[in-house]
Amino acid sequence: MHAVVYDGARLLVAGGQLFGSEDVGLYRSTDLGATWTALHDNTWPRLVVFDVAVDPNDSQTILVATDGTGVHRTTDGGATWQISIGGTEALAGRSLRFRPGSSTELFLGTSSLAVFRSTDGGDTFTSSSHGISLLNLFSIHATHSMRMSSPSHSRVRITEACSLPRTLASPGPWSRRRRRGIALCASLPAERSMPSPAAPRRLPKRDCTGARNDGSWTPLGPDQGPLYESDLDTMRFSVNNPDLILLGGADFGVAGFEGTIWRTPDSGQTWTKVYEFGDFHPVTDIEIVEDGLDQAMIASHDDVSGGDQGGLLRSTDGGLSWLPSGSGLPTAFLRAPRLCASTSDPQAFLPVGLAQLRFQRLVSHE
């Protein structure tokens, strides 16, 4: 499973992979996972879906990003589908997001070709990737400006992106390098096994509004050294305090392989590693309880050591410290877990992972 959407009454999950022809497609549940109904049909050329986006103004309009067949759309809750809309039939979609509150503007993150933008609800998509058109994107989330997280082991990889107000934008574009190991806004050849010291792993930021709409990116950190020391998988920023950002992932190489959470209270000027624990337990997702306080937070972590003991963490002091939070969950919990926040209850979350057949409901204060 690659994607989950929960609107308080309906769960949508999607997944699949090309390797082994392991088809999944798109499914809906109205009883928290007790029963499921397929929303895909025989018009779909391939049942491998990486993301789902629901029109914020019309729950019957659903778009899916598929692997190699572009974006599909339904406007009647899945009864009928439009396949490979907007000229996306050759794209490997990885992430799909509507602009908050908009039914017409959305962004598509793709493998190899970076970001595409639509301003007509998906009828047409155009490239929106100046400076990053050769990156391999896995997730993107945009409003007025965008931030993206770091590369992975074998190539430049953007795993998640979130938005921040334009007041945080920094001047000056990144410089392009002349050799392999190019800065993140350019390209890193896929055959290179490791990024070079010339391209430290950082969170870049793009100013997408105002006079400086040149598509440039500015590194924000964190940097642990001149080599490849950080592998970031997820990020969250506070909707109440735009200066507060949290990153999740793991150390890498000479820094070790512990799961990590980084925190900055000042928009990336300074970073603190607030969590570090367990080799090969990368932090895969972070959620902030949206009660206006920015104190309670939840994070999930994977177990890639072979023990399949992924789980959850919890903070009650604004992300400064973290403790395990697994009461009520199975002993062997979740592989590659992700968190989904309820839209109706800020204290309720749904963790889901590869080893989980049904959703578990998590209340943050337990």
C-alpha positions as semicolon CSV with decimal commas, in nm:
position;residue;x (nm);y (nm);z (nm)
1;M;0,000;0,000;0,000
2;H;0,133;0,343;-0,096
3;A;-0,146;0,589;-0,015
4;V;-0,425;0,638;0,238
5;V;-0,692;0,907;0,258
6;Y;-0,934;0,932;0,551
7;D;-1,206;1,197;0,561
8;G;-1,381;1,085;0,880
9;A;-1,636;0,871;0,696
10;R;-1,443;0,703;0,419
11;L;-1,105;0,536;0,384
12;L;-0,934;0,522;0,047
13;V;-0,622;0,310;0,010
14;A;-0,413;0,243;-0,299
15;G;-0,100;0,050;-0,388
16;G;0,065;-0,220;-0,594
17;Q;0,403;-0,264;-0,759
18;L;0,528;-0,355;-1,104
19;F;0,775;-0,612;-0,970
20;G;0,598;-0,948;-0,976
21;S;0,282;-0,786;-1,117
22;E;0,153;-0,737;-0,764
23;D;-0,166;-0,546;-0,847
24;V;-0,369;-0,351;-0,591
25;G;-0,542;-0,048;-0,743
26;L;-0,780;0,167;-0,538
27;Y;-1,015;0,052;-0,260
28;R;-1,276;0,219;-0,039
29;S;-1,397;0,130;0,311
30;T;-1,681;0,294;0,504
31;D;-1,636;0,084;0,819
32;L;-1,272;0,155;0,915
33;G;-1,133;-0,134;0,717
34;A;-1,371;-0,415;0,814
35;T;-1,485;-0,445;0,451
36;W;-1,350;-0,305;0,127
37;T;-1,487;-0,220;-0,219
38;A;-1,271;-0,185;-0,529
39;L;-1,306;0,154;-0,698
40;H;-1,086;0,071;-0,997
41;D;-1,240;-0,105;-1,298
42;N;-1,135;-0,286;-1,613
43;T;-1,060;0,039;-1,795
44;W;-0,743;0,080;-1,588
45;P;-0,439;-0,037;-1,786
46;R;-0,235;-0,102;-1,471
47;L;-0,329;-0,148;-1,103
48;V;-0,027;0,021;-0,947
49;V;-0,115;0,344;-0,764
50;F;0,122;0,564;-0,564
51;D;-0,105;0,844;-0,447
52;V;-0,467;0,955;-0,418
53;A;-0,604;1,312;-0,419
54;V;-0,965;1,405;-0,344
55;D;-1,109;1,734;-0,466
56;P;-1,139;1,949;-0,150
57;N;-1,476;2,079;-0,271
58;D;-1,624;1,758;-0,417
59;S;-1,568;1,422;-0,249
60;Q;-1,691;1,240;-0,561
61;T;-1,397;1,369;-0,764
62;I;-1,092;1,149;-0,701
63;L;-0,760;1,150;-0,884
64;V;-0,493;0,879;-0,864
65;A;-0,126;0,887;-0,964
66;T;-0,032;0,556;-1,128
67;D;0,302;0,402;-1,216
68;G;0,357;0,447;-1,588
69;T;0,000;0,530;-1,693
70;G;-0,028;0,879;-1,549
71;V;-0,327;1,026;-1,367
72;H;-0,678;0,878;-1,369
73;R;-0,987;1,076;-1,260
74;T;-1,341;0,999;-1,154
75;T;-1,611;1,261;-1,096
76;D;-1,877;1,016;-0,976
77;G;-1,708;0,845;-0,684
78;G;-1,552;0,568;-0,891
79;A;-1,850;0,463;-1,108
80;T;-1,661;0,573;-1,422
81;W;-1,302;0,677;-1,488
82;Q;-1,109;0,901;-1,726
83;I;-0,775;0,734;-1,794
84;S;-0,437;0,910;-1,830
85;I;-0,584;1,259;-1,823
86;G;-0,402;1,576;-1,926
87;G;-0,136;1,408;-2,139
88;T;0,005;1,205;-1,848
89;E;-0,016;0,861;-2,011
90;A;0,363;0,809;-2,010
91;L;0,433;0,942;-1,658
92;A;0,514;0,742;-1,347
93;G;0,319;0,932;-1,084
94;R;0,451;0,931;-0,729
95;S;0,253;1,206;-0,554
96;L;-0,056;1,413;-0,624
97;R;-0,186;1,713;-0,428
98;F;-0,458;1,971;-0,475
99;R;-0,379;2,323;-0,366
100;P;-0,574;2,360;-0,038
101;G;-0,927;2,478;-0,109
102;S;-0,884;2,463;-0,486
103;S;-1,059;2,224;-0,725
104;T;-0,854;2,337;-1,023
105;E;-0,489;2,371;-0,918
106;L;-0,289;2,059;-0,838
107;F;0,066;1,926;-0,859
108;L;0,193;1,588;-0,972
109;G;0,529;1,451;-0,854
110;T;0,678;1,196;-1,092
111;S;0,969;0,959;-1,121
112;S;1,256;1,106;-1,328
113;L;1,064;1,413;-1,453
114;A;0,998;1,591;-1,121
115;V;0,690;1,815;-1,090
116;F;0,396;1,884;-1,319
117;R;0,125;2,141;-1,255
118;S;-0,239;2,162;-1,362
119;T;-0,457;2,471;-1,331
120;D;-0,771;2,313;-1,475
121;G;-0,839;2,019;-1,244
122;G;-0,621;1,778;-1,441
123;D;-0,739;1,848;-1,795
124;T;-0,384;1,954;-1,881
125;F;-0,048;1,919;-1,702
126;T;0,266;2,121;-1,773
127;S;0,617;2,087;-1,633
128;S;0,688;2,292;-1,319
129;S;1,041;2,172;-1,257
130;H;1,291;2,443;-1,343
131;G;1,618;2,335;-1,183
132;I;1,496;1,994;-1,058
133;S;1,368;1,828;-1,375
134;L;1,603;1,532;-1,337
135;L;1,513;1,446;-0,978
136;N;1,314;1,141;-0,869
137;L;1,017;1,267;-0,665
138;F;0,815;1,056;-0,424
139;S;0,596;1,316;-0,254
140;I;0,501;1,681;-0,285
141;H;0,265;1,916;-0,100
142;A;0,231;2,276;-0,212
143;T;0,054;2,601;-0,133
144;H;0,242;2,927;-0,188
145;S;0,593;2,790;-0,149
146;M;0,746;2,445;-0,134
147;R;1,005;2,259;0,067
148;M;1,143;1,919;-0,020
149;S;1,347;1,663;0,166
150;S;1,676;1,493;0,098
151;P;1,816;1,240;-0,147
152;S;1,839;0,869;-0,072
153;H;2,121;0,620;-0,121
154;S;2,150;0,567;-0,496
155;R;2,026;0,893;-0,648
156;V;1,881;1,228;-0,562
157;R;1,541;1,146;-0,413
158;I;1,275;1,384;-0,285
159;T;1,058;1,187;-0,046
160;E;0,821;1,447;0,088
161;A;0,745;1,814;0,053
162;C;0,537;2,059;0,252
163;S;0,449;2,425;0,221
164;L;0,549;2,739;0,409
165;P;0,451;3,107;0,387
166;R;0,646;3,317;0,143
167;T;0,801;3,523;0,423
168;L;1,040;3,233;0,480
169;A;1,182;3,243;0,129
170;S;1,558;3,290;0,107
171;P;1,730;3,486;-0,173
172;G;1,976;3,344;-0,417
173;P;1,967;3,031;-0,635
174;W;2,182;2,724;-0,583
175;S;2,480;2,698;-0,812
176;R;2,499;2,408;-1,054
177;R;2,807;2,187;-1,028
178;R;3,007;2,095;-1,337
179;R;3,070;1,734;-1,237
180;R;2,883;1,440;-1,092
181;G;2,744;1,492;-0,748
182;I;2,562;1,805;-0,858
183;A;2,373;2,020;-0,610
184;L;2,022;1,903;-0,533
185;C;1,849;2,146;-0,766
186;A;2,039;2,000;-1,061
187;S;2,091;1,630;-1,134
188;L;2,278;1,342;-0,974
189;P;2,348;1,054;-1,214
190;A;2,162;0,741;-1,109
191;E;2,468;0,520;-1,161
192;R;2,655;0,702;-0,885
193;S;2,621;0,497;-0,568
194;M;2,663;0,790;-0,328
195;P;2,622;1,168;-0,344
196;S;2,956;1,345;-0,340
197;P;3,089;1,584;-0,074
198;A;3,005;1,861;-0,322
199;A;2,635;1,799;-0,267
200;P;2,551;1,779;0,104
201;R;2,208;1,643;0,192
202;R;1,976;1,930;0,271
203;L;1,617;2,040;0,266
204;P;1,576;2,278;-0,029
205;K;1,316;2,550;-0,051
206;R;1,157;2,723;-0,347
207;D;0,995;3,063;-0,355
208;C;0,692;3,022;-0,582
209;T;0,531;3,363;-0,540
210;G;0,619;3,729;-0,585
211;A;0,883;3,894;-0,799
212;R;1,147;3,624;-0,746
213;N;0,958;3,351;-0,926
214;D;1,268;3,206;-1,091
215;G;1,229;2,849;-0,971
216;S;1,548;2,860;-0,765
217;W;1,612;2,653;-0,451
218;T;1,799;2,734;-0,132
219;P;1,948;2,468;0,100
220;L;1,824;2,479;0,459
221;G;2,008;2,188;0,623
222;P;2,058;2,003;0,844
223;D;2,416;1,914;0,757
224;Q;2,609;1,674;0,980
225;G;2,930;1,686;0,779
226;P;3,085;1,679;0,434
227;L;2,971;1,325;0,344
228;Y;2,636;1,150;0,312
229;E;2,529;1,148;0,679
230;S;2,150;1,196;0,662
231;D;1,874;1,013;0,477
232;L;1,547;1,204;0,526
233;D;1,207;1,046;0,462
234;T;0,944;1,285;0,592
235;M;0,883;1,639;0,715
236;R;0,613;1,839;0,889
237;F;0,583;2,208;0,966
238;S;0,352;2,377;1,213
239;V;0,045;2,551;1,074
240;N;0,051;2,780;1,379
241;N;0,422;2,865;1,379
242;P;0,578;2,859;1,030
243;D;0,927;2,870;1,181
244;L;0,882;2,525;1,341
245;I;0,981;2,235;1,112
246;L;1,045;1,868;1,192
247;L;1,228;1,617;0,972
248;G;1,233;1,239;1,009
249;G;1,463;0,973;0,870
250;A;1,790;0,812;0,972
251;D;2,161;0,871;0,996
252;F;2,371;0,714;0,726
253;G;2,727;0,599;0,668
254;V;2,989;0,750;0,897
255;A;2,712;0,897;1,117
256;G;2,566;0,550;1,187
257;F;2,223;0,419;1,096
258;E;2,004;0,531;1,386
259;G;1,651;0,658;1,333
260;T;1,644;1,035;1,370
261;I;1,411;1,331;1,415
262;W;1,546;1,681;1,350
263;R;1,382;2,001;1,477
264;T;1,429;2,366;1,389
265;P;1,247;2,654;1,563
266;D;1,377;2,918;1,321
267;S;1,299;2,806;0,966
268;G;1,617;2,606;0,925
269;Q;1,875;2,850;1,057
270;T;1,958;2,607;1,337
271;W;1,876;2,235;1,371
272;T;1,874;2,001;1,671
273;K;1,869;1,621;1,646
274;V;1,599;1,562;1,907
275;Y;1,569;1,185;1,855
276;E;1,827;0,920;1,775
277;F;1,768;0,555;1,851
278;G;1,813;0,204;1,712
279;D;2,010;0,104;1,407
280;F;1,798;0,058;1,093
281;H;1,482;0,209;1,244
282;P;1,422;0,512;1,019
283;V;1,146;0,756;1,111
284;T;0,891;0,738;0,828
285;D;0,622;0,990;0,921
286;I;0,549;1,275;1,163
287;E;0,217;1,435;1,256
288;I;0,148;1,738;1,476
289;V;-0,177;1,731;1,674
290;E;-0,364;2,029;1,531
291;D;-0,509;2,164;1,855
292;G;-0,336;2,501;1,821
293;L;-0,071;2,423;2,083
294;D;0,204;2,247;1,882
295;Q;0,290;2,033;2,183
296;A;0,157;1,682;2,110
297;M;0,319;1,505;1,815
298;I;0,330;1,149;1,683
299;A;0,592;0,980;1,465
300;S;0,617;0,636;1,308
301;H;0,933;0,436;1,249
302;D;1,016;0,138;1,031
303;D;1,236;-0,164;1,103
304;V;1,460;-0,248;0,808
305;S;1,688;-0,475;1,013
306;G;1,471;-0,781;0,942
307;G;1,285;-0,779;1,274
308;D;0,964;-0,620;1,141
309;Q;0,924;-0,425;1,464
310;G;0,823;-0,085;1,338
311;G;0,618;0,130;1,573
312;L;0,522;0,471;1,700
313;L;0,677;0,755;1,900
314;R;0,513;1,039;2,088
315;S;0,618;1,384;2,205
316;T;0,431;1,610;2,447
317;D;0,680;1,899;2,457
318;G;0,669;2,029;2,103
319;G;0,903;1,769;1,960
320;L;1,193;1,831;2,199
321;S;1,182;1,474;2,335
322;W;1,025;1,149;2,213
323;L;0,917;0,823;2,379
324;P;0,770;0,496;2,243
325;S;0,391;0,491;2,211
326;G;0,281;0,136;2,129
327;S;0,014;0,053;2,384
328;G;-0,262;-0,150;2,223
329;L;-0,077;-0,217;1,899
330;P;0,039;-0,561;1,778
331;T;0,384;-0,676;1,886
332;A;0,500;-0,708;1,527
333;F;0,369;-0,374;1,408
334;L;0,379;-0,227;1,061
335;R;0,645;-0,217;0,795
336;A;0,706;0,123;0,635
337;P;0,432;0,279;0,852
338;R;0,260;0,605;0,767
339;L;0,020;0,818;0,970
340;C;-0,311;0,964;0,860
341;A;-0,478;1,235;1,070
342;S;-0,855;1,246;1,109
343;T;-1,018;1,557;0,968
344;S;-1,289;1,551;1,234
345;D;-1,089;1,472;1,551
346;P;-0,744;1,634;1,593
347;Q;-0,651;1,371;1,854
348;A;-0,720;1,070;1,628
349;F;-0,476;0,910;1,384
350;L;-0,464;0,600;1,168
351;P;-0,128;0,423;1,130
352;V;-0,097;0,190;0,831
353;G;0,189;-0,019;0,697
354;L;0,284;-0,303;0,469
355;A;0,237;-0,577;0,731
356;Q;-0,101;-0,451;0,845
357;L;-0,417;-0,598;0,693
358;R;-0,653;-0,367;0,880
359;F;-0,621;-0,015;1,012
360;Q;-0,550;0,053;1,376
361;R;-0,702;0,363;1,535
362;L;-0,464;0,561;1,752
363;V;-0,564;0,836;1,991
364;S;-0,268;1,060;2,059
365;H;-0,326;1,115;2,431
366;E;-0,327;0,742;2,512
